[in-house]
Structures are given as C-alpha cells and as structure tokens.
Amino acid sequence: MKKIKFYFFCILSIAVISITSASSADAFQGNTHKFIAKQAISISSSRYLPLTTSEYGKIVDWSEKADYYNYTNNNCYHPYTIKLNNEWGWCYEGFVAARDHFWNADTKAGLFGFWTAKDKAKDFYKHMNDSYAEGKYSQAFELLGATIHLVSDMGSPAHVHNDDHSFEDFLESYVEENERWSSPNGDIPQYPTLESYMYNLNQRASWFPSNGLTGLGLVDQGVEGNDLDEYGLRHSEWDLGPHYSVNDLFPDIYAPVRMSIADVVIPLTIKHAAGVLSLAFNDFYAIDKIKYQSKSLAPNIGEPVYDIHKWDGYWVQNYIDASGNESITIYNPNKDRVYWVHGQIWSTVYRDMGPQSRLGLPTSNEYLPNNQDNVRQDFEHGFITRSYDSDPWQAYYYLGK
C-alpha cells in the first residue's frame, strides 16, 4: 500500500512541477484578468443594485487570485498548505490551482485528467449562490470573481487546446503588455447558463493557435473533425480571421499576428465575462426578492425547510407552517414578482408538476374569482382550481398553450 501511495505522489509531483515551473501557466496573467473583469463589470447589466466599492473590489481581486487559490474542503494539493478541516473555504495552492483552468470542449477533457475549467466554474458558481443565499456576501463576490477568471481563461487559445505552455505563451504575454481593448456596451451575448457562455467563448478561441498546437480552423480546404460543435455543426461566425499556424506566433517579426488574434479574443472575452456577471447579478436579485418578500405574502407562512435554492431552474423557498402544511414561494423573472403556492393547489397539483411543466410559473397568488366559490391560482399557461362538480383540484390550460 505504501508503494502505491508513493507512486501516486510521484505522478502528482510531476504534474505539479509541470504546472508550477513557469508562471505563464495562468491565462493572460494577473493584470489582464483584472483588466477583463473591470471592463466586463462596466458593461454588465441586470436589475441588481449597483455594486458597492467592496463588492467591486472582491470581483476584481479574485479574478486574479483564482490562479493561486482553490475553493475546497480539505482537498489542497500544495505541500505547504494547512488543511481546511473539511470546511469549505479558500486554500492557497500556488500555481497548482491552475490545473483546473483548462477545457478542450471537443474532447471534453481537462489538463492532465484534472477537472475541466467548465466543471470548476460550475462548482464555484453553485457555492457562490449558496453563499449569497446564506448571507455570506463577501464570500459570494469572491467566488464570482473566481468564476469570471475561469470564464476569461476560455478566451485563451492555450487553455481551450489543453496546451500546458510550460514556457511563456506568446499570445498571453503580448496581451499582458497591451491593455488597449474594450467592448461596446449593449453588445453582450445572451445565453441561459454559465456553461453556454464558457462553451461559446471556448469554441471561438479554439480557432486560433497557441504555443504547442494549431487552431481548429480550415486545413487543406477541409474542416478538421474537432471544429464541430456538440451538435456536429460548424458555424460560419466562428471564422474569426485567418487560420494562423503555430509558427506564426513565434518570431518577433510576426507580432502583428498576435495583435490580430488578441483584437478578436479579448473583446469576445470581455463580452462573455459581462454576460456571466449579468447572469450572477440576476441570480442575486432573485434570491433577495425571495428572501425579503416571502414573509410579507402571508404572516402564517411558517419556517423555511431548506435554504433558498433552484427548482427546475427557478429560485424558490420551501416552508412548513405550525400545522405541518407545506408551501413554496417562487420568483417569476418574467413578472419580477414572488408568488406563494400553498394548500391543495400546491400539495395535490403543482408540487408534482413544477415550473418547467406545461403550466409554467405562477402569475398570481390564490384568489376567489367573482361569483365563484372555488379558489383559483393563475399560471403562465393556465390555472389551477376545482371544477364545479367538486372533482379534485386540477390544472386547466389555455387554448394553444
């Protein structure tokens, strides 16, 4: 058993040395990550309240610190790091933290078999929302900054090719020395999830070469197999410029090549980072809505059963009152309101259906229609009530829905 452990330690040490041997393993280096974060914040948009100075600072600072810190529970790889006693928190790992900052979306692989940047970012993002819902706001904004770091890494060709660039990456060093990019306001891509932002930026950056690998563009007037998206399609908008080779990056005489590539990937990276910021701010906004409006819907709503969480993609809070009756409050982003679903409407119909069902999200609380005896609640594509002949509670759908 000791031999097995020692063998594993040797393998891990080799991987660690490979990552830590050169400071260039982090995409764009620290100053550029901060630059991208500041630019992204300036064009992000949401119904969230303006950032405080502290919140702004934590996003920007942790967009850099993520290259050295990992958010984990007693799973630090750095030999000089104190363990975290199974509690989630930041763990200093030095450049080893960069092991999870790569993602070849076509092969679905990370660097050296470690986590992909996509999976790491999703983990950060989940803990970010959990922290915010628990009122740990400082931690939430730190995790948001770390998430933006991983999104920004998807704008680096080396990080989407799983090119460990154990010596200085020419494109990244060029970007570090030139902070002259911005993205126009109002031109932020709109995707529904963090993963979709990372995937689309990843695929665009993969068009270009890095130190060890060529880009995934046109070769010999054909299309390489890896240049297809997850649906087997190749999108014309991914033709973002000439298909440079690896050799084009190296000689100083080809510095204009690096500039041409950076002129594409940096504005794209800023836009996608801004989109993820807007996504996060809207999540914070929804959490605040549920947190501060739920109690006002009914004085006897009871106590929360779980923390605020997502159910079928929407923010909710479950409750149970003194009599043991369950209910739920749910935020409808289309109405920008929180609604309460309870009683027979909840327990016999909507609990088993969910907001992604044919019925959709609630658009009203329970009410008594004019000249009717049966309580009713409206939803996006219908309503729930009892029929006049006293049948059980059931959903009724609008025509065409």
C-alpha positions as CSV (number, residue, x, y, z in Angstrom):
1,M,0.0,0.0,0.0
2,K,2.9,2.4,0.8
3,K,4.4,1.7,-2.7
4,I,1.1,2.6,-4.3
5,K,0.8,5.8,-2.4
6,F,4.4,6.7,-3.2
7,Y,3.8,6.0,-6.9
8,F,0.8,8.3,-6.9
9,F,2.7,11.0,-5.1
10,C,5.4,10.9,-7.8
11,I,2.9,11.2,-10.6
12,L,1.2,14.1,-8.8
13,S,4.5,15.8,-8.1
14,I,5.4,15.6,-11.8
15,A,2.1,17.2,-12.8
16,V,2.6,19.9,-10.1
17,I,6.1,20.6,-11.3
18,S,4.9,20.9,-14.9
19,I,2.3,23.5,-13.9
20,T,4.3,25.4,-11.3
21,S,7.6,25.5,-13.2
22,A,6.5,28.6,-15.2
23,S,4.4,31.5,-14.1
24,S,2.9,31.7,-17.6
25,A,0.6,28.7,-17.0
26,D,-2.1,31.1,-16.0
27,A,-4.0,32.6,-18.9
28,F,-3.3,36.2,-19.6
29,Q,-1.6,36.6,-16.2
30,G,-3.0,38.6,-13.3
31,N,-3.1,42.1,-14.6
32,T,-5.0,41.1,-17.7
33,H,-7.6,39.1,-15.7
34,K,-8.2,42.2,-13.6
35,F,-8.4,44.3,-16.8
36,I,-11.0,42.0,-18.3
37,A,-13.0,41.9,-15.0
38,K,-13.1,45.7,-14.8
39,Q,-14.2,46.0,-18.5
40,A,-16.8,43.4,-18.0
41,I,-18.3,45.0,-14.9
42,S,-18.5,48.3,-16.8
43,I,-20.8,46.9,-19.4
44,S,-22.7,44.2,-17.4
45,S,-26.4,44.8,-16.8
46,S,-29.1,43.5,-14.5
47,R,-31.8,44.6,-12.1
48,Y,-29.3,44.1,-9.3
49,L,-28.4,47.2,-7.2
50,P,-25.2,49.0,-8.1
51,L,-22.1,47.3,-6.7
52,T,-20.5,48.7,-3.6
53,T,-16.8,49.5,-3.6
54,S,-16.1,46.4,-1.6
55,E,-18.1,44.1,-3.9
56,Y,-16.4,45.6,-7.0
57,G,-13.0,45.1,-5.4
58,K,-13.6,41.5,-4.5
59,I,-14.7,40.6,-8.0
60,V,-11.6,42.3,-9.5
61,D,-9.2,40.9,-6.9
62,W,-10.4,37.3,-7.1
63,S,-10.4,37.4,-10.9
64,E,-6.6,37.3,-10.3
65,K,-6.3,35.3,-7.1
66,A,-8.1,32.3,-8.6
67,D,-4.8,31.4,-10.2
68,Y,-3.3,30.7,-6.7
69,Y,-6.3,29.8,-4.6
70,N,-8.8,26.9,-4.7
71,Y,-12.2,26.9,-3.0
72,T,-12.4,23.4,-1.5
73,N,-13.0,21.3,1.6
74,N,-9.8,19.7,2.8
75,N,-8.5,18.9,-0.7
76,C,-5.4,21.1,-1.1
77,Y,-2.6,19.8,-3.2
78,H,0.0,22.4,-2.3
79,P,2.5,20.8,0.2
80,Y,2.8,23.8,2.4
81,T,-0.9,24.5,2.8
82,I,-2.7,23.9,6.0
83,K,-5.8,21.6,5.6
84,L,-9.3,23.1,6.0
85,N,-10.8,20.5,8.4
86,N,-13.5,19.5,5.9
87,E,-15.0,23.0,5.9
88,W,-15.4,24.8,2.6
89,G,-13.0,27.8,2.1
90,W,-10.2,29.3,0.2
91,C,-7.0,27.2,0.1
92,Y,-3.7,28.6,-1.2
93,E,-2.1,26.2,-3.7
94,G,0.2,28.5,-5.7
95,F,0.3,27.8,-9.4
96,V,-1.1,24.3,-8.8
97,A,-4.5,25.9,-8.7
98,A,-4.2,26.4,-12.5
99,R,-4.6,22.6,-13.0
100,D,-8.4,23.1,-13.3
101,H,-8.3,26.1,-15.7
102,F,-8.2,24.2,-19.0
103,W,-11.0,22.7,-21.1
104,N,-11.0,21.2,-24.5
105,A,-14.7,21.3,-25.2
106,D,-14.4,19.0,-28.2
107,T,-12.7,16.2,-26.3
108,K,-14.5,17.1,-23.0
109,A,-11.1,16.9,-21.3
110,G,-9.2,19.0,-18.8
111,L,-5.4,19.2,-18.4
112,F,-3.7,16.0,-17.3
113,G,-7.0,14.5,-16.4
114,F,-7.9,17.1,-13.8
115,W,-11.2,18.9,-13.6
116,T,-12.2,21.0,-16.6
117,A,-12.5,24.7,-16.3
118,K,-16.2,24.3,-17.0
119,D,-16.8,21.9,-14.1
120,K,-14.7,24.0,-11.8
121,A,-16.5,27.2,-12.7
122,K,-19.9,25.5,-12.2
123,D,-18.7,24.4,-8.7
124,F,-17.6,28.0,-7.9
125,Y,-20.9,29.3,-9.2
126,K,-23.0,26.9,-7.1
127,H,-21.1,27.8,-4.0
128,M,-21.4,31.5,-4.9
129,N,-25.2,31.3,-5.0
130,D,-25.3,29.2,-1.8
131,S,-23.1,31.7,0.0
132,Y,-25.3,34.6,-1.2
133,A,-28.5,32.9,-0.1
134,E,-26.9,32.3,3.4
135,G,-26.0,35.9,3.7
136,K,-22.2,35.3,3.2
137,Y,-22.0,38.2,0.7
138,S,-18.2,38.7,0.9
139,Q,-17.6,35.1,0.1
140,A,-20.2,35.2,-2.7
141,F,-18.4,38.1,-4.5
142,E,-15.1,36.4,-4.1
143,L,-16.4,33.3,-5.8
144,L,-18.0,35.4,-8.5
145,G,-14.5,36.9,-9.2
146,A,-13.0,33.4,-9.3
147,T,-15.8,32.3,-11.7
148,I,-15.0,35.3,-14.0
149,H,-11.4,34.2,-14.0
150,L,-12.3,30.8,-15.4
151,V,-14.6,32.3,-18.0
152,S,-11.7,34.5,-19.1
153,D,-9.5,31.5,-19.4
154,M,-11.8,30.3,-22.2
155,G,-10.7,33.2,-24.3
156,S,-7.1,31.9,-24.2
157,P,-6.3,29.5,-27.1
158,A,-3.8,27.7,-24.9
159,H,-6.4,26.9,-22.3
160,V,-9.0,25.6,-24.7
161,H,-6.4,23.4,-26.5
162,N,-5.2,21.9,-23.2
163,D,-1.8,23.3,-24.2
164,D,0.1,23.4,-20.9
165,H,2.5,26.1,-22.3
166,S,5.2,25.3,-19.7
167,F,7.2,28.2,-21.2
168,E,5.9,31.6,-21.9
169,D,2.9,31.7,-24.2
170,F,3.5,34.4,-26.8
171,L,-0.1,35.5,-27.2
172,E,-0.7,35.7,-23.4
173,S,2.5,37.7,-22.9
174,Y,1.5,40.1,-25.7
175,V,-1.9,40.7,-24.1
176,E,-0.3,41.3,-20.7
177,E,1.8,44.1,-22.2
178,N,-1.1,45.7,-24.1
179,E,-4.3,46.8,-22.4
180,R,-6.0,48.7,-25.2
181,W,-9.2,46.7,-25.7
182,S,-12.8,47.3,-24.7
183,S,-16.2,46.0,-25.8
184,P,-19.1,48.3,-26.8
185,N,-22.0,48.5,-24.3
186,G,-25.2,46.7,-25.4
187,D,-23.4,44.0,-27.3
188,I,-23.4,41.3,-24.6
189,P,-24.2,37.7,-25.8
190,Q,-27.3,36.3,-24.2
191,Y,-27.1,32.7,-23.1
192,P,-29.2,30.9,-20.4
193,T,-26.4,29.2,-18.4
194,L,-22.8,29.7,-17.3
195,E,-21.8,26.6,-19.3
196,S,-23.2,28.0,-22.5
197,Y,-21.2,31.2,-22.1
198,M,-18.0,29.2,-21.5
199,Y,-18.7,26.8,-24.4
200,N,-19.3,29.5,-27.0
201,L,-16.2,31.6,-26.0
202,N,-14.2,28.3,-25.9
203,Q,-15.1,27.4,-29.4
204,R,-14.2,30.8,-30.8
205,A,-10.9,30.9,-29.0
206,S,-10.1,27.4,-30.3
207,W,-10.0,28.8,-33.9
208,F,-6.6,30.3,-33.1
209,P,-3.2,28.7,-32.3
210,S,-1.2,28.5,-29.1
211,N,2.4,27.7,-28.5
212,G,2.1,24.0,-28.9
213,L,-1.0,23.5,-31.0
214,T,-2.6,24.9,-34.1
215,G,-6.1,26.3,-34.1
216,L,-9.1,24.3,-35.2
217,G,-10.0,26.1,-38.4
218,L,-9.7,25.4,-42.1
219,V,-6.9,23.0,-43.0
220,D,-6.2,22.0,-46.6
221,Q,-9.6,23.4,-47.7
222,G,-11.3,21.0,-45.4
223,V,-12.7,21.0,-41.9
224,E,-11.0,19.3,-39.0
225,G,-13.2,16.9,-37.0
226,N,-12.6,18.9,-33.8
227,D,-14.0,22.0,-35.4
228,L,-17.6,20.8,-35.0
229,D,-19.8,21.8,-32.1
230,E,-21.6,19.5,-29.8
231,Y,-24.4,19.2,-32.4
232,G,-22.0,18.2,-35.2
233,L,-22.3,21.6,-36.8
234,R,-19.7,24.2,-37.8
235,H,-20.9,27.8,-37.5
236,S,-19.7,30.3,-40.0
237,E,-19.4,33.0,-37.3
238,W,-16.6,31.0,-35.8
239,D,-14.4,32.0,-38.8
240,L,-13.0,34.9,-36.9
241,G,-10.0,35.6,-39.1
242,P,-7.1,34.0,-40.9
243,H,-6.2,30.5,-39.8
244,Y,-2.7,31.1,-38.4
245,S,-0.2,28.3,-37.7
246,V,1.8,27.8,-34.5
247,N,4.9,29.1,-36.3
248,D,3.2,32.4,-36.9
249,L,3.3,33.1,-33.2
250,F,7.0,32.8,-32.5
251,P,9.2,35.2,-34.5
252,D,9.1,38.8,-33.3
253,I,8.5,39.8,-36.9
254,Y,5.1,38.2,-36.5
255,A,4.0,40.4,-33.6
256,P,1.1,41.7,-35.8
257,V,-0.3,38.1,-35.8
258,R,-0.5,38.2,-32.0
259,M,-2.2,41.6,-32.2
260,S,-4.7,40.4,-34.8
261,I,-5.6,37.4,-32.6
262,A,-5.9,39.5,-29.4
263,D,-8.1,42.0,-31.3
264,V,-10.6,39.2,-31.6
265,V,-10.4,37.2,-28.5
266,I,-10.0,39.9,-25.9
267,P,-13.2,41.8,-26.8
268,L,-15.0,38.5,-27.0
269,T,-13.7,37.5,-23.6
270,I,-14.9,40.8,-22.1
271,K,-18.4,40.4,-23.6
272,H,-18.8,36.8,-22.3
273,A,-17.5,37.7,-18.9
274,A,-20.0,40.6,-18.8
275,G,-22.8,38.1,-19.7
276,V,-21.8,35.8,-16.8
277,L,-21.7,38.8,-14.4
278,S,-25.2,39.7,-15.5
279,L,-26.4,36.1,-15.0
280,A,-25.0,36.1,-11.5
281,F,-26.4,39.6,-10.6
282,N,-29.8,38.4,-11.7
283,D,-29.5,35.4,-9.5
284,F,-28.6,37.6,-6.6
285,Y,-31.6,39.8,-7.4
286,A,-33.9,36.8,-7.4
287,I,-32.5,35.5,-4.1
288,D,-33.0,38.9,-2.5
289,K,-36.6,39.1,-3.8
290,I,-37.5,35.7,-2.2
291,K,-35.6,36.5,1.0
292,Y,-37.3,39.8,1.7
293,Q,-40.8,39.3,0.1
294,S,-41.8,35.8,1.1
295,K,-42.8,36.7,4.7
296,S,-45.0,39.6,3.5
297,L,-47.1,37.2,1.4
298,A,-48.6,35.5,4.5
299,P,-47.9,36.1,8.2
300,N,-48.5,32.4,8.9
301,I,-46.3,31.0,6.1
302,G,-44.2,29.2,8.7
303,E,-40.5,28.5,8.7
304,P,-38.1,27.7,5.8
305,V,-37.5,24.0,5.3
306,Y,-34.4,24.4,3.0
307,D,-32.2,27.3,2.0
308,I,-33.2,29.3,-1.0
309,H,-32.4,27.1,-4.0
310,K,-33.3,26.4,-7.6
311,W,-36.2,24.1,-8.5
312,D,-36.5,23.3,-12.2
313,G,-34.2,26.3,-12.9
314,Y,-36.1,28.8,-10.8
315,W,-35.4,30.3,-7.4
316,V,-37.7,29.0,-4.6
317,Q,-38.0,28.7,-0.9
318,N,-40.0,25.9,0.8
319,Y,-41.9,26.4,4.0
320,I,-43.9,24.4,6.6
321,D,-46.3,26.0,9.0
322,A,-47.3,25.2,12.6
323,S,-49.9,22.7,11.4
324,G,-47.4,20.8,9.2
325,N,-48.7,22.2,5.9
326,E,-46.1,22.7,3.1
327,S,-45.9,25.5,0.7
328,I,-43.4,27.3,-1.6
329,T,-42.6,30.8,-2.7
330,I,-41.2,31.1,-6.2
331,Y,-39.7,34.0,-8.1
332,N,-41.1,34.6,-11.6
333,P,-38.5,36.6,-13.5
334,N,-41.0,37.4,-16.3
335,K,-43.2,39.2,-13.8
336,D,-40.4,40.3,-11.4
337,R,-42.5,39.1,-8.5
338,V,-42.5,36.4,-5.9
339,Y,-45.7,34.2,-5.6
340,W,-46.9,31.8,-2.9
341,V,-48.2,28.4,-3.9
342,H,-49.8,26.5,-1.0
343,G,-52.8,24.5,0.2
344,Q,-54.5,22.0,-2.2
345,I,-53.1,23.8,-5.2
346,W,-49.6,23.0,-4.0
347,S,-50.0,19.6,-2.4
348,T,-52.2,17.9,-5.0
349,V,-51.2,19.5,-8.3
350,Y,-48.3,21.9,-8.6
351,R,-45.8,20.1,-6.4
352,D,-45.7,17.2,-8.8
353,M,-45.7,19.4,-11.9
354,G,-43.1,22.1,-11.4
355,P,-42.4,25.3,-13.1
356,Q,-41.0,23.6,-16.3
357,S,-44.3,21.8,-16.8
358,R,-46.9,22.8,-19.4
359,L,-48.5,25.0,-16.8
360,G,-45.4,27.2,-16.3
361,L,-44.7,29.7,-13.5
362,P,-47.4,31.3,-11.2
363,T,-48.6,34.7,-12.3
364,S,-50.9,35.3,-9.3
365,N,-51.4,34.2,-5.7
366,E,-54.6,32.3,-4.7
367,Y,-57.8,34.4,-5.1
368,L,-61.5,34.0,-5.2
369,P,-62.9,34.8,-8.7
370,N,-66.1,36.9,-8.9
371,N,-69.3,35.0,-8.3
372,Q,-67.4,31.7,-7.8
373,D,-66.9,29.6,-4.8
374,N,-63.7,27.9,-5.7
375,V,-60.3,29.3,-5.0
376,R,-58.1,29.7,-8.1
377,Q,-54.4,30.5,-8.9
378,D,-53.2,31.6,-12.3
379,F,-50.1,30.4,-14.1
380,E,-48.4,31.4,-17.4
381,H,-50.3,28.8,-19.5
382,G,-53.4,28.1,-17.5
383,F,-54.8,27.9,-13.9
384,I,-55.5,25.5,-11.1
385,T,-58.9,25.3,-9.3
386,R,-61.6,22.8,-8.6
387,S,-64.3,22.1,-11.1
388,Y,-67.9,22.9,-10.3
389,D,-68.9,19.3,-9.7
390,S,-66.4,19.1,-6.9
391,D,-63.8,17.0,-8.7
392,P,-60.3,17.1,-7.3
393,W,-58.1,20.1,-7.9
394,Q,-56.7,20.1,-11.3
395,A,-55.0,22.2,-13.9
396,Y,-56.8,23.8,-16.8
397,Y,-54.8,25.0,-19.9
398,Y,-55.4,27.9,-22.2
399,L,-56.1,27.1,-25.8
400,G,-52.9,26.9,-27.8
401,K,-50.7,26.5,-24.8
